[in-house]
Amino acid sequence: MRELSLPCLSPHGFHRLNYYEWGDPANSKVVICVHGLTRNGRDFDDIARALSSDYRVVCPDVAGRGKSEWLTHKEDYAYPVYCADMAALIARSGAQTVDWIGTSMGGLIGMLLAAQPNSPIRKLVMNDVGPFIPKASLERLATYAGKPVSYESFEAFEQYIRVVSAPFGPLTDAQWRHLTETTARRTDDGRWGTNYDPAIALPFTRQIADVVLWPFWDQIRCPTLLLRGKESDLLLSETAREMAARGPQAKLVEFAGIGHAPMLMEQSQIAVVREFLANDP
């Protein structure tokens, strides 16, 4: 794994985008993996490692998360900036086309890019997100997203991560520890908190409502795989089935015992993605 960065331009100046790259840096077969709202690029360590023998895998920390810079103007935490940053990252990769794996917010970014004319996205994996997001699921996210936390011990912080991320499903202790370590930030007073700018939640917490993006979905033409946790409150069963019937007519795969969202750390989940990427369109 190599840790790299890229200068990106937002409406109020440049910011540094941190990303991780796996596999042969000369490999022209590129997979970009983009995380959810409060997560970061290290979520994809397991699937990136698994795919790195066949692909160059690029896993960014979206602006304001992980090791990427926090934006000075908080209104810039919005999809136009995220999409522009990812377009710059695709250009940096040097690849003419890329495959995209996006969890939650990362899936929406991929959907918006794949819907554009002459999109460089060859194949799209949407992980537990779609063009309709119910208000109730956003209200649940708003109970913790963007709210600063401070814990005296790392163990207490890990327990917090386990609680708010319980819908990820039955992860092992080692997997929970990895997710905690890559999300933790030690503050000056020695306490533990999250390594993202609390302001990332402002755009959707100001006015929470159903999100409807079907016109973008209907513009997508590339092969699409849709992953869903069977207990997901963000990607409803009826939404997933409509996604399989219209637009790119996604191939739907569901995972039992998981809510929002499958973390793509289990071999069975990784195998589904690997097979989809390997098969000819």
Summary of the structure (lengths in Angstrom):
residues: 281
radius of gyration: 17.5
end to end distance: 28.8
largest distance: 53.3
contacts: 960
relative contact order: 0.16
helix: 37%
strand: 23%
